Amino acid sequence: MKIFDWMAFCVFALAAAAPAAATEPAAALPGDSLYQLDLPLTDQTGRTFALRELRGRPQLVALFYTSCGYVCPLIIDTAKATERALPAASLYRLDVLLVSIDPARDDVAALAAVAKRRGLDAARWRLVRTDAEHVRELAAALGVQYRQLSDGEFNHASVLTALDAEGRIVKQSRRLGEADPDLAAALSGLVKSAPSP
């Protein structure tokens, strides 16, 4: 076989093998990953996705509901303060996920209205809804207790959670109104090690 024919054969063989390598299954999720939950979500833009699709980027996660008049706006303020405590150059590597505990009232329009009113960047901030059963499942995994009151409002724990790129809980904070230095430090370490988009 001539050398040029041999080189052409090698190039063809490598090209044929490349798609097989590209379609290899993703590595299994860690056993303690929240992304093990089969959780369908719809965000403030109407996009539907699975929780596991967030894999690959650190997340700051909290539960909230849009009609809350005091604590939930404070949760958003605290998440913003936490962002400000991080290096500005690495913020594009962090996403914020706010999950509604009130799926009966928090439709896409309600989520979008809060995102717009609070000036939340839709490229990194996702305000999402799912059904009541999946909310309970996620709340249990995060260790967040909540219950609906007779007037339709909610009594709930206020917890911000840092997840690593694999969906594991790295740090949680109940501090509101200002950035928790320990939570900010944990997130800073996560965004430094996160891959660029």
Helices and strands as residue ranges (DSSP letters): H 3-22, G 34-36, E 40-43, E 48-50, G 51-54, E 59-64, H 71-84, G 88-93, E 95-100, H 108-117, E 125-129, H 132-142, E 146-148, E 154-156, E 160-163, E 169-173, H 181-193
